[in-house]
Amino acid sequence: PNLQRKFRRLSLHNIKAKVQNHQFDSTSLSKVRTFAVFSPVACDWLPSLSSFQFLRVLDLGNCGSRESSSGLNLKYVGNLIHLRYLGLKGADVHELPVDISKLQLLQILDIQGTRINELPASIVQLRNLICLSVDSGLRLPKGMGNLMSLEVLERVGLSSSPHIVEELRHLTEVMTLSINCDNMDEDLIDILIKSLGNLHKLQNLHIDDGGRLIDCMCESWVPPPNLRSFDSWDPFFFFSSLCRLPKWVNSRSLPHLSSLAIDVEELQGDDVQIIGMLPALRSLRLAAKRVMGRLVVRADAFPSARCCKFYGFLTWPCLFPPGAMPRVQHLEFWVSYWSIAIGEVDCGMNHLPSLEHVKVTLQRDRFTVNGVDEEVDIAKALLRRATEAHPKRPTIEIYST
């Protein structure tokens, strides 16, 4: 390809030819502001970073070969003093150079999915860094509290970097925080809750492997007033340690919450209604092992919801009376195939006017010796008939346990 003329933006994608880096003329790259690679390439494909003088965006995601022992050479990245964005997600990078501290204009650093095990101590000098995305096993240096411009901090492992628990309280500009608590020292839980309480601008909080932390947050954490998203979802929710729905899940404490993903040991009869009264809620994932009492939902529930997913406990569309869920397009629920087959449960969905897709898990709720397959087939047929009778004819997926 002709790469001799000067240009400002260069992107490489769908690369098939074997082109060596000597085909990139250093003069032609001197004025480039953005360099991005959109397909995996070998290290010798890439031009030397010393060729760039005014680079502002460098995206090398997925570059390099995992079979290589050396990985990408970032030797000259410290010379890119105009750099604002450094994207290395999925790249074959082993370490960041110490002189990355020279990048005083750097705002976004993404090193998820790399082979970097530890950040250099000099990273804490990047006072304009706004977004930092790492892997939970990566070790962060002490002094992270100096990065007071941070607004996004993703996938931080608290067991690999326990000092960050205390330093979090200094990151008062953080709006999006994702932490992994797997194997975290339980003695740090109270400190972490206090640090979270100091993040008054926090809008999105994601907690992986929360364990006892989540349970303690039920009582002692006060969510910030502008919280938009809370996710403590455990895909293996049967191992959840969250005993019950936190007291702060209510319309007064969370007036702006639009996304909630949470799993609990036990639901009370009015918990679904309490969640349904969150005025801004658009997306819900709720799992529970058991329900105490009868679930009661009123016609004013879920006024803004578009997607509702209920796992682990039995529910059905007729639980939600006409008027509830007026905007729900995607609905997932567990229901007893026996209850549908014998007509105990009405699976009609016409009262959910916006429905576009339904996913149903048919659950065995009593022991039967014969006729199980027949009852499952009857339940599936009735569910499909219900979607066919709906004015919008939503698509349906049916699974059985």
C-alpha positions in Angstrom: 0.0 0.0 0.0 1.0 3.6 -0.6 1.9 5.0 2.8 4.3 7.8 1.7 1.9 10.8 2.0 1.2 12.5 5.3 -2.1 11.9 7.0 -3.8 12.5 10.4 -5.6 9.2 11.0 -4.5 5.7 10.3 -6.5 2.5 11.0 -5.6 -1.0 10.1 -8.3 -3.7 9.9 -9.0 -7.0 8.1 -5.2 -7.4 7.6 -4.2 -10.5 5.6 -1.1 -9.5 3.7 2.3 -10.0 5.3 3.5 -6.4 5.5 6.6 -5.6 7.6 7.1 -2.4 9.6 9.7 -1.1 7.2 6.8 -0.3 4.7 5.7 2.5 7.1 7.7 5.5 6.3 8.5 7.5 9.5 7.9 10.8 7.7 4.4 9.8 6.7 3.5 9.0 10.3 5.0 12.1 11.9 1.7 14.0 11.7 -0.7 11.1 12.6 -3.0 12.0 15.5 -4.9 8.6 15.7 -3.5 5.1 15.1 -5.8 2.2 15.6 -5.7 -1.5 14.8 -8.9 -3.4 14.5 -7.6 -7.0 13.9 -5.0 -9.1 15.5 -1.6 -8.5 13.9 1.9 -9.7 14.7 4.3 -7.3 16.4 6.5 -6.9 13.3 3.5 -5.5 11.5 3.4 -2.4 13.6 5.4 0.8 13.0 7.8 1.9 15.7 6.2 4.2 18.2 9.2 6.5 17.7 7.7 7.4 14.3 4.8 9.3 15.8 5.3 12.8 17.1 1.8 14.2 17.7 -0.2 11.0 18.4 -3.3 11.6 20.6 -5.0 8.2 20.3 -3.2 4.9 20.2 -5.4 1.7 20.1 -3.5 -1.6 19.9 -6.2 -3.8 21.2 -5.6 -7.6 20.4 -2.3 -6.9 18.8 0.6 -9.3 19.1 0.9 -13.1 19.4 0.4 -14.9 22.7 3.0 -17.4 21.4 5.7 -14.6 21.4 7.9 -14.4 24.5 8.5 -10.7 24.1 5.1 -9.2 23.3 4.5 -5.7 22.0 7.4 -3.2 22.4 6.2 -0.1 24.2 9.7 1.3 24.7 8.9 4.7 23.1 5.4 5.2 24.5 6.7 7.6 27.0 7.7 10.0 24.2 4.1 10.3 23.0 3.6 13.3 25.2 0.4 14.4 23.4 -1.3 11.0 24.0 -4.8 11.2 25.5 -6.0 7.6 24.9 -3.9 4.4 25.2 -5.9 1.2 24.4 -4.2 -2.1 24.9 -7.2 -4.3 25.7 -6.4 -7.9 24.7 -2.9 -7.0 23.4 0.2 -9.1 24.0 1.7 -6.7 26.5 3.8 -7.8 29.4 4.5 -4.5 31.2 4.1 -0.8 31.0 7.4 1.2 30.9 8.2 3.4 33.9 8.4 6.5 31.8 4.6 6.2 31.2 4.5 9.0 33.8 5.6 11.4 31.0 2.1 11.1 29.5 0.7 14.0 31.5 -2.2 14.5 29.1 -3.3 10.8 29.2 -6.9 10.5 30.1 -7.9 6.9 29.2 -5.8 3.7 29.9 -7.3 0.3 29.1 -5.1 -2.7 29.8 -7.8 -5.4 30.3 -6.9 -8.8 29.0 -3.2 -8.2 28.7 -0.3 -10.1 30.4 0.5 -7.1 32.7 0.7 -8.3 36.3 1.6 -5.0 37.9 1.4 -1.3 37.2 4.6 0.7 37.6 4.7 3.0 40.6 5.0 6.0 38.3 1.4 5.5 37.1 0.2 7.6 40.1 1.8 10.7 38.6 -0.8 10.7 35.8 -2.9 13.4 37.4 -5.2 13.9 34.3 -6.1 10.2 34.1 -9.9 9.9 33.9 -10.5 6.3 33.1 -8.5 3.2 34.2 -9.5 -0.3 33.2 -7.5 -3.2 34.5 -7.8 -6.9 35.4 -8.8 -8.1 38.9 -5.5 -10.0 39.3 -3.3 -7.0 38.5 -1.4 -5.3 41.4 -1.9 -1.6 41.7 0.9 0.5 43.3 0.4 2.5 46.5 -0.5 6.1 46.0 -3.5 5.4 43.7 -5.4 8.0 45.8 -3.4 10.7 44.0 -5.3 10.0 40.8 -8.0 12.5 41.9 -9.3 13.1 38.3 -10.4 9.5 37.9 -14.0 9.1 37.0 -14.0 5.5 35.8 -12.1 2.7 37.7 -12.9 -0.8 36.4 -12.2 -4.4 37.5 -10.0 -3.6 40.5 -9.1 -6.7 42.5 -9.2 -5.9 46.2 -7.3 -9.0 47.3 -4.4 -8.3 44.9 -4.3 -4.6 45.9 -5.7 -4.3 49.5 -4.3 -0.8 50.0 -6.8 0.5 47.4 -9.6 -0.1 49.9 -8.4 2.9 52.0 -7.3 5.0 49.1 -10.6 4.8 47.3 -12.0 7.4 49.6 -9.7 10.0 48.0 -11.1 9.3 44.5 -14.1 11.6 45.0 -14.6 12.2 41.2 -15.3 8.5 40.5 -18.7 7.9 38.8 -18.2 4.3 37.6 -16.5 1.7 39.9 -16.1 -2.0 39.3 -14.4 -4.1 42.1 -13.7 -7.8 42.6 -13.8 -8.9 46.3 -12.8 -12.5 45.8 -10.6 -13.6 48.7 -10.6 -10.1 50.1 -9.6 -9.8 53.8 -12.9 -9.5 55.7 -11.2 -7.1 58.1 -11.3 -4.5 55.3 -15.0 -4.6 54.8 -15.8 -1.7 57.2 -13.1 0.4 55.7 -14.4 -0.3 52.2 -17.9 0.7 53.1 -16.6 3.9 54.5 -14.6 4.6 51.4 -17.7 3.9 49.2 -19.6 6.3 51.4 -17.2 9.0 50.4 -17.8 8.6 46.7 -20.7 11.1 46.5 -20.6 11.3 42.7 -20.8 7.5 42.2 -23.4 6.6 39.5 -22.5 3.0 38.6 -21.3 0.3 41.1 -20.4 -3.2 40.1 -19.3 -5.7 42.7 -18.0 -9.2 41.8 -17.8 -12.0 44.5 -19.1 -9.6 47.1 -19.7 -12.2 49.7 -20.0 -10.8 53.2 -19.4 -7.3 51.9 -22.8 -7.2 50.2 -24.5 -8.5 53.3 -22.9 -5.8 55.4 -23.9 -3.2 52.8 -27.5 -4.1 53.4 -27.4 -2.3 56.8 -24.5 0.2 56.8 -24.1 1.6 53.3 -26.0 4.7 52.2 -26.1 4.8 48.4 -25.2 8.1 46.7 -28.2 10.2 45.6 -27.4 9.9 41.9 -26.8 6.1 41.7 -27.9 4.9 38.2 -26.7 1.3 38.3 -26.1 -1.3 41.0 -24.8 -4.8 40.0 -23.9 -7.4 42.6 -25.1 -10.2 40.3 -23.6 -13.6 41.0 -24.1 -15.9 37.9 -24.1 -18.8 40.4 -26.7 -17.2 42.5 -27.4 -20.3 44.6 -24.2 -19.4 46.4 -25.2 -15.9 47.2 -24.7 -14.6 50.7 -27.1 -11.6 50.4 -29.7 -12.6 53.0 -32.5 -10.3 51.9 -33.3 -7.2 49.8 -31.3 -4.2 51.2 -33.3 -1.6 53.0 -32.0 1.1 50.8 -33.6 -0.5 47.7 -36.6 1.9 47.7 -37.9 4.8 45.6 -36.8 7.4 48.2 -33.1 6.3 48.4 -32.8 5.4 44.7 -34.9 7.9 42.6 -32.5 7.7 39.6 -31.6 4.0 39.6 -32.2 2.6 36.1 -30.4 -0.8 36.3 -30.5 -3.3 39.2 -28.9 -6.7 39.2 -29.1 -8.5 42.5 -29.5 -12.0 44.0 -30.9 -12.7 47.5 -31.4 -15.7 49.7 -35.0 -14.8 50.6 -37.7 -12.5 49.2 -40.5 -11.1 51.2 -44.0 -10.9 49.7 -43.8 -7.2 49.0 -40.2 -7.0 47.8 -41.0 -7.2 44.1 -43.5 -4.4 44.6 -40.8 -2.3 46.4 -38.4 -2.8 43.5 -41.3 -2.1 41.0 -41.8 1.3 42.6 -38.3 2.5 41.6 -39.4 5.3 39.2 -36.5 5.2 36.8 -35.8 1.5 36.7 -35.5 0.2 33.1 -33.5 -3.1 33.6 -33.9 -5.6 36.4 -32.2 -9.0 37.1 -33.6 -10.5 40.3 -32.8 -13.9 41.7 -34.0 -15.6 44.9 -33.8 -19.0 46.5 -37.1 -18.8 48.2 -40.1 -16.5 48.8 -41.7 -16.0 52.2 -45.4 -15.4 51.8 -47.3 -14.6 48.7 -45.9 -12.1 46.2 -48.1 -9.1 45.8 -47.7 -6.7 42.9 -49.9 -3.7 42.2 -50.9 -2.1 38.9 -48.5 0.8 39.4 -45.4 -1.3 39.5 -42.5 -1.1 37.0 -43.7 2.1 35.1 -40.4 2.6 33.2 -39.0 -1.0 33.0 -38.0 -2.3 29.6 -36.3 -5.6 30.6 -37.2 -7.8 33.7 -35.6 -11.1 34.5 -36.7 -13.2 37.4 -34.6 -16.3 38.4 -34.8 -19.0 40.9 -38.3 -18.4 42.2 -41.7 -19.1 40.6 -43.6 -16.3 39.0 -45.7 -15.8 35.9 -47.2 -12.9 33.8 -50.5 -12.8 35.6 -48.7 -11.9 38.8 -48.4 -8.5 37.2 -51.9 -6.9 37.0 -53.1 -4.8 34.0 -51.3 -1.4 34.3 -48.0 -2.9 35.6 -45.0 -3.2 33.3 -46.6 -1.0 30.5 -43.2 -0.7 28.7 -41.6 -4.1 29.3 -40.3 -5.5 26.0 -38.2 -8.4 27.4 -39.5 -10.7 30.2 -37.8 -13.8 31.7 -39.3 -15.9 34.5 -39.5 -19.3 36.1 -42.8 -21.1 36.3 -44.1 -24.5 37.3 -45.0 -26.6 34.2 -47.4 -28.5 36.4 -49.3 -25.4 37.3 -49.7 -24.4 33.7 -50.6 -27.9 32.5 -53.5 -28.3 35.0 -54.7 -24.7 34.5 -53.7 -23.5 37.9 -51.8 -20.6 36.3 -53.0 -18.3 33.6 -50.1 -17.7 31.2 -51.9 -15.0 29.2 -49.7 -12.0 28.4 -52.0 -9.6 26.6 -52.0 -7.2 29.5 -48.3 -6.5 28.9 -48.8 -4.3 25.8 -45.1 -3.7 24.8 -43.9 -7.3 25.1 -41.4 -8.4 22.3 -39.5 -11.4 23.7 -40.3 -13.9 26.5 -37.9 -16.5 28.0 -39.4 -19.1 30.2 -37.8 -21.8 32.4 -40.3 -24.6 33.3 -39.6 -25.7 36.8 -40.5 -29.0 38.5 -42.2 -28.1 41.7 -43.6 -31.5 42.7 -42.8 -35.2 42.3 -44.6 -37.0 39.5 -43.9 -40.5 38.4 -45.7 -40.6 35.0 -46.7 -38.1 32.5 -43.9 -35.5 33.0 -43.1 -35.2 29.4 -46.7 -34.8 28.4 -47.2 -32.1 31.0 -44.2 -30.2 29.8 -45.4 -30.4 26.2 -48.8 -29.1 27.3 -47.2 -26.2 29.2 -45.0 -25.3 26.2 -48.0 -25.4 23.9 -50.0 -23.1 26.2 -47.2 -20.7 26.5 -46.7 -20.5 22.7 -50.4 -20.0 22.3 -50.3 -17.1 24.7 -47.6 -15.4 22.7 -49.5 -16.0 19.4 -52.6 -14.4 20.9 -50.6 -11.3 21.9 -51.1 -8.3 19.5 -47.3 -8.0 19.1 -46.7 -11.7 18.8 -43.5 -11.7 20.9 -40.9 -14.4 20.3 -40.5 -17.0 23.0 -37.8 -19.3 24.3 -38.7 -22.2 26.6 -36.4 -24.3 28.7 -37.1 -27.0 31.3 -35.2 -28.2 34.3 
